[in-house]
C-alpha cells in the first residue's frame, strides 16, 4: 500500500474513533411546551397483519428545571406477530406519511447502531433510540413513562427533536408506522413533577409477541434508571405480570438509596403504598456527614496544642 493510501485509511479510522462521543445531559429544556407525535389511521407497511393501524402517541415535556425530557408513550392494536417492537426518534419528519423519508435514527454524536444500545449506559446510546434505552414494546396495550436526560426541546440543540418523527418498527427493523412531532402549548405548572429523581413506570397488558422486558415473566416487574440529581430509584410493581397470573398484593414499593461521595455508607428511605387503600407509610435512616468524626478529631488535636502552648509560656 502506498504511504498516502495508508495515511488516508489511518486518518479515517482515527476519525471514526474520535467522532463518536457520549451524549451530554440537556439542562435548558423550555417549560410550558409539549411536543406530541400521534400515529395516523393507516399503517405505512402494507403487509401489516392488523385492522387499521397501531394506535397511540409519544408526548414529551421538559423535566424539572429544564433537565431532560419526560416522555409518555402509549401504543395499542399492535400486530400479533413480528415483535417485540421497537420505536425511535428519526432524523427527519415523515413526508406525506412516508416513513422511509425519516432517514436514520437521531444520532448527533455519531454513535451508530452497532453494537446494540446498553440500557445501563443510556448516554452511550443513540439519542433517538428510546426503546433501546427504556425498553421494547412487549405488550398490547403498552404504556410507559420515563425521563431521558439526553434529548432536547430547545431548537438549535443537536438533540432537538421537535421537527422530527417517531417511527415504530418490527423486531426485524421493518418500518411499521410513523408520525411527526408537533408543538402544543401547555401550562408550565404541569410540566415539572414534584419528584427530583428520574423514574420509569410501565403498564404492560397481555404480551402480544412473546419475549420479555424488565423481568416481566416473574412475579415482579423491576425497572432501574438513571436519575436527574443523584439518588438512584428503583420502582417495583407486583400487580402487572406478563404471564397473566394474579399478583400477590396491590402494593408498590419505592426505594431511594443515596450514596454519600467519598464514603461507603448510604442513606436510604422506603415508601410503601397500598394501591387498594391509597395509604402510605414511610421509614427512613439518615447517615451522618462523613466528615463529622474526623472534624471532632481535628478539634481535639487543636485544643491539645493550645493547652501545651499556654503551659510552656508560664
Beta strands, then each sheet from edge to edge (+ up, - down):
strand 1: 33-38
strand 2: 55-62
strand 3: 69-76
strand 4: 86-90
strand 5: 142-148
strand 6: 165-169
strand 7: 175-180
strand 8: 182-185
strand 9: 200-204
strand 10: 221-225
strand 11: 232-237
strand 12: 251-259
strand 13: 266-274
strand 14: 280-284
sheet 1: 8+ 1- 2+ 3- 5+ 9-
sheet 2: 4+ 6- 7+
sheet 3: 10+ 11- 12+ 13- 14+
end
